Amino acid sequence: MAPEKGTNGSQFFVTTVPTPHLDGKHVVFGEVLDGKGIIRKIENLKTQQDKPVHDATIADCGQLSADETIKPAQKTPDSTGDPYEDFPEDQAKDIKAPETCKIATELKDFGNKAFKAGDLNLALDKYQKGLRYLNEDPEIEKDDPPDLSKQMTAIRFTLHSNSALLQNKLKFYEEAQKSANKALEQDNIANSDRAKALYRKGMTSQGLKDDEQAIKDFEEALKLAPGDSAITKELSAAKKKLAEQSKKEKAAYKKFFQ
């Protein structure tokens, strides 16, 4: 607890790392037993000048019974069937590379399930969760399957590319741009898949009002997937939009110099 001196108001800290500067000054009154993933998400919120870019709001709360506090609650699968902790550091055991690949693949499938059900935010959360597990980057051992590295690269590409798709749909264009670029950084990806990532990057560029970059993205995608109707359509639309914008600018300049 961190009460203000001379008042009955109070606040509390939830610490996730050692905090020796608080020792001897405050009272420890509790421990997070369940819902560690929520704490991690708050901890990892992007900030500007120590203030979260997006609000972290307590929308609902309650009180645990004595029985509920005896032991930590077991993580139960959610609506997609996902049984894993939201952050790999909260898993009960160290995860080896084959298990990491398996978990990431399952999380991709859970994300696809949520996407098909129309829950874009949940689907995106699963794709990002899969990437958190892959980013633990466990060492591949000599007894592991020979194609494990290739499998992990493929699933990493898919999770980034799928994240870009949903971030575009949710209008999180800056995040979508990062996801598309991360997907395109992966090696040994089929041209058809790379074209898909470039298409999604082009849609991101359009969302960011950068039509010139969008045209470059779509043209690069079309080189890898000649004749693709979706890419061709968006390329044509981007060129038309840029031409119209250029025409308006020329008309404005002409009036200015008359």
Protein Blocks (a to p, Z undefined) as FASTA:
>chain_A
ZZdehiabdcddddfbdcfklgokaccfbdcfbhklmmmmmmmpcceehiafbacddfbd
cdddfklmmpccdddddfkopabdfblklpcbdcdfklmmmmmmmmmmmmmmmmmnopak
lmmmmmmmmmmmmmnopacdfkbcfklmmmmmmmmmmmmmmmmmmmmmnopaklmmmmmm
mmmmpghiafklmmmmmmmmmmmmmmnopaklmmmmmmmmmmmmghiaklmmmmmmmmmm
mmmmmmmmmmmmmmmmZZ
